[in-house]
Amino acid sequence: MTISVRPPTVEQIFEIADSYGLSFSVADAESFQQIIGGFVGSYARVDELSEPTPQVKYPRTPGYRPNPDENPFNAWYWRTEIKGASDGILQGKRIAIKDNICVAGVPMMNGSRLLEGYVPDVDATVVTRILDHGGVIAGKAACEDLCFSAGSHTCATGPIRNPHNPEHSAGGSSSGSAALIAAGDVEMTLGGDQGGSIRTPSCWCGAYGLKPTWGLVPLTGAMPIAYALDHCGPICSSPENVARLLTAIAGRDPLDPRTTIAVTGDYMGALGKGVKGLKIAVLKEGFGHPDSDSETDRKVRAAIDTLGREGASVEDVSIPMHLDAPHIWGAIITEGAAEMMIKGNALGNNWNGYYATSLIDAFAHGWRSRPDDLSETCKLVLLLGEYLNRHYHGRYHAKGQNLKPVVRKAYDDVLEKYDVIAMPTIPFPATKLPPPDASREEVIRLALNMQQNTCPIDVAGNPAFTVPCGMVKGLPIGLMLVGKHFDEATLIRAADAFAATGDWKKR
């Protein structure tokens, strides 16, 4: 799509000047109009140049929107059958892609009315890597509206239902990704995580969900929320499938500068090693939140004790910063999302990586022409983020960013002595979906009330793996294992050892 830049009118110059409190005369406005007109020729030349785009390597058809009979939990957004290489570590595996990740030629909605009808022209790096390793793209998994909800009730195509009890939330924002695993539709999916969006739905649906270390997996071709907190990772039916998918997608990408720090590991080699000799720190502050469910706490501790009986050493530790980290997370993500995801038209600027310009065009047109179609959670982000930016000039976002290393050090200090930190993933089992006539307050509460243990680890950037460890009131709960930066292999080792002890559904 080509957009010709036209010189501004005098009226447009006045409009911009007024919005920033500049006192312009007509002569001032006309002067700047002439000066700006001299720069516009550069933009005309940029329009004439062809931008490089990631290669779309494998043929495909657009697929189709599934009907309700083949989508009982509303977990699919789109169905496809895109085949990649003839062999590889993912050979024979069908993978669903979270619908904030571009698949060329396949509609992408990111759970929002504002993107309905958008069809990307590029494959995200992780999609290409899946296909290069022999995987088949089975479709797009429905997700929360612009991924800003950890419930499963904000998706514009309707609530995503928990296969264990359809009256309950599947968790979010990678709602469909986890629900498809729980329903047995696929063995592997991709999710995204800024505050818990891989781990929350995996926990509540009984899937294995790994948030990798920040910077390990590229997000080129995915719609972000805040670059400082964005993660992409596997949600799967087993630790082995997590290891396979992570092997395929992890590693440096020249189009994503975050990945310059990536250090990959031998994830398949971690399987079958057991936990003998591992040192596990049980985080005191991960239990006993005001809204914690006592049975969830008890069963997670029992799961940790199981690892102890398998040969790991287990000790309690305290990290007081764990209770402050959610406040720091809020300072970073609220203004970050408002400035980049919404006001920045999906991708923001000053990013030294790849921009999907077609996504910028589509989202800018959508939200700026129909802002009322933002979800209630995204309206909250826009209002609060803009208020903080206008009246406090971004200082709280800046201070939150400055506190990130303090949060990271709090966990890393413990991980100097231990291999893994353990706690409940979510302090309680899946909540009921709100009714269609729920108040705005209830819609927002049920979208954001469960991230006490998950969002701190997004701030720290450490890898975190949620492992199904039991059932409470007929719904899954999860044990979260946090590791050293780029030590996903140890988390996979521990998760695999726990899975080998027996069927978690019986616990």
C-alpha positions, -999 to +999 in steps of 0.1 A: +000+000+000+014+034-010+005+065+009+015+098-008+026+124+017+010+158+010+023+191+024+001+202+054-024+230+050-021+261+071-051+249+091-033+216+099-002+235+110-024+256+134-041+224+147-008+207+156+006+239+171-024+244+192-023+208+205+012+216+219+006+251+231+026+268+204+016+304+198+016+309+160+006+338+138-007+332+103+028+343+091+044+316+113+021+289+100+027+299+064+064+299+070+065+265+085+042+252+057+068+263+031+097+248+051+079+215+056+069+214+019+106+212+011+110+180+032+080+162+016+100+153-015+120+129+006+089+110+016+078+109-020+111+091-028+106+067+001+072+058-014+090+049-046+115+026-030+107-011-024+111-022+013+126-056+020+102-081+035+108-115+051+105-142+025+073-162+023+089-196+016+060-220+016+028-220-006-006-219+011-042-212+006-060-187+028-079-214+048-113-207+063-132-196+094-144-227+112-181-232+120-193-237+156-196-275+151-158-277+146-150-250+171-170-258+203-148-238+226-144-209+202-106-214+204-099-213+167-100-180+148-090-195+115-081-230+101-053-237+076-031-265+064+002-249+056+030-275+051+067-268+055+098-288+049+096-325+045+115-333+076+128-317+108+123-318+146+086-308+141+079-333+113+043-346+116+034-319+142+004-296+137+009-262+153-017-234+160-004-199+159-017-172+183-036-147+163-013-117+171+014-134+150+014-128+112+009-157+088+011-144+052-022-147+033-042-157+064-065-133+081-053-119+115-076-102+139-057-102+172-090-106+189-101-071+179-128-056+157-102-030+148-082-055+127-110-075+112-103-080+075-065-075+078-045-101+059-007-100+066+018-101+037+046-116+057+053-147+078+066-140+113+101-154+120+087-180+143+062-192+116+090-196+091+111-215+116+082-239+124+078-246+087+116-249+081+116-276+108+088-297+092+058-284+111+024-278+097+005-246+105-030-258+114-045-224+119-047-193+141-057-196+177-082-170+190-068-146+216-079-117+238-087-083+223-052-069+214-039-094+240-047-071+269-066-095+292-056-125+312-092-138+311-109-152+280-139-130+276-127-100+256-121-116+222-142-099+196-154-133+182-168-143+216-155-158+248-131-187+246-143-215+269-123-238+291-126-274+278-126-287+314-157-266+322-171-244+294-187-220+320-152-211+331-124-190+317-097-205+296-073-178+308-055-153+285-044-137+265-033-168+247-067-182+254-073-202+223-037-215+222-042-233+256-078-243+250-068-261+217-043-281+237-068-290+264-094-300+237-068-322+220-071-304+187-033-300+184-002-309+204+016-276+200+007-239+199+024-206+201+015-180+227+027-146+238+034-133+273+036-098+287+021-103+321+014-140+322-004-146+289+013-179+281+013-192+317-022-181+328-042-200+301-018-230+302-023-232+340-061-229+338-064-253+309-039-279+321-013-274+294+025-270+296+034-234+289+069-219+288+076-182+288+112-181+276+139-157+287+133-122+273+152-121+240+154-158+233+125-161+208+121-134+181+088-115+178+095-103+143+061-102+126+040-102+158+019-074+171+035-064+205+022-047+236+054-033+250+088-042+236+104-043+271+080-070+282+071-090+251+078-127+250+068-155+226+068-192+235+053-227+234+021-240+249+020-278+244+006-311+255+039-323+271+073-312+282+088-330+252+066-310+228+077-278+245+113-288+240+107-296+204+089-264+196+114-243+215+143-259+197+127-248+164+119-212+173+146-201+196+177-181+186+190-149+172+171-130+144+188-101+127+153-084+124+147-084+162+175-066+181+162-082+214+176-115+203+212-103+200+216-116+236+199-150+229+217-181+241+201-214+231+203-246+250+200-284+244+163-286+252+158-321+239+188-333+259+171-321+291+144-348+288+147-379+309+174-367+332+153-365+364+158-339+392+183-356+414+207-330+426+186-300+416+181-273+442+146-259+444+137-227+462+100-225+473+090-188+472+072-178+504+056-147+487+042-169+460+017-184+484-009-170+507-021-140+487-053-124+500-072-141+473-052-174+472-072-206+472-059-228+501-064-260+482-044-246+453-016-237+476-017-271+493-016-290+460+012-269+446+033-276+477+025-313+474+038-312+438+070-295+450+074-322+476+070-348+449+101-333+432+118-336+466+111-373+468+125-376+432+158-364+444+157-326+444+166-306+475+137-283+485+140-252+508+118-222+515+131-187+505+118-152+507+119-125+479+101-094+493+104-077+459+080-103+444+052-083+461+064-050+447+071-062+412+034-061+400+034-024+408+065-019+387+050-040+360+020-018+359+041+013+356+059-002+326+031-018+307+003+009+310+022+037+294+042+014+273+011-001+257-007+032+254+022+049+236+033+020+214+005-004+208-024+021+206-011+056+199+019+040+181-004+023+157+006-013+166+044-010+164+054+024+176+087+039+165+124+042+173+126+004+171+157-008+154+140-039+140+115-049+113+082-032+110+052-048+093+040-017+076+007-032+064-001-039+101+006-003+110-017+009+082-045-015+091-045-008+129-041+029+125-071+031+103-091+008+126-085+025+160-084+061+148-116+058+129-134+036+155-119+041+189-152+030+206-144-005+193-114-008+217-121-033+244-128-021+280-093-031+291-077-013+262-098+018+268-085+017+304-049+015+291-054+044+267-070+066+293-047+059+322-016+058+300-024+091+284-033+107+318+001+096+332+019+108+301+002+142+300+004+150+337+035+132+348+055+133+315+064+096+314+084+096+346+066+066+361+072+045+330+108+056+331+111+048+368+095+014+362+121+007+336+149+018+359+136-006+386+136-036+362+173-045+371+164-043+408+136-069+402+158-091+382+186-090+408+161-101+435+154-134+417+189-138+404+204-135+439+183-166+449+192-184+417+229-181+425+222-207+452+193-226+436+185-240+402+148-233+403+123-211+421+088-227+426+054-213+434+018-215+422+013-202+387-021-187+395-033-186+431-067-201+423-084-222+396-102-207+366-129-182+374-163-183+358-167-163+326-186-130+332-222-129+318-229-109+287-244-081+308-216-079+333-206-044+344-174-027+330-159-031+365-165-068+365-152-073+329-120-055+338-116-072+372-119-107+357-094-097+330-066-086+353-071-102+388-048-133+386-013-121+377+002-118+412+028-145+405+032-143+367+038-106+359+068-102+382+087-127+360+080-106+329+097-077+346+127-098+356+128-115+322+137-150+336+122-181+319+091-195+337+074-228+330+039-237+342+034-274+348-001-290+354+000-303+389-035-312+400-072-304+399-093-281+422-130-282+419-127-300+386-103-274+371-065-276+365-040-257+386-003-252+378+031-253+394+054-225+381+091-231+378+114-200+373+150-204+362+182-186+354+183-165+323+186-187+292+184-219+313+152-232+299+168-266+297+167-270+335+130-260+336+122-286+309+142-312+329+122-305+361+089-304+343+096-336+325+106-353+357+074-342+374+052-353+345+068-387+346+056-392+382+020-398+371-012-383+357-016-348+372-054-351+368-055-376+396-038-354+421 
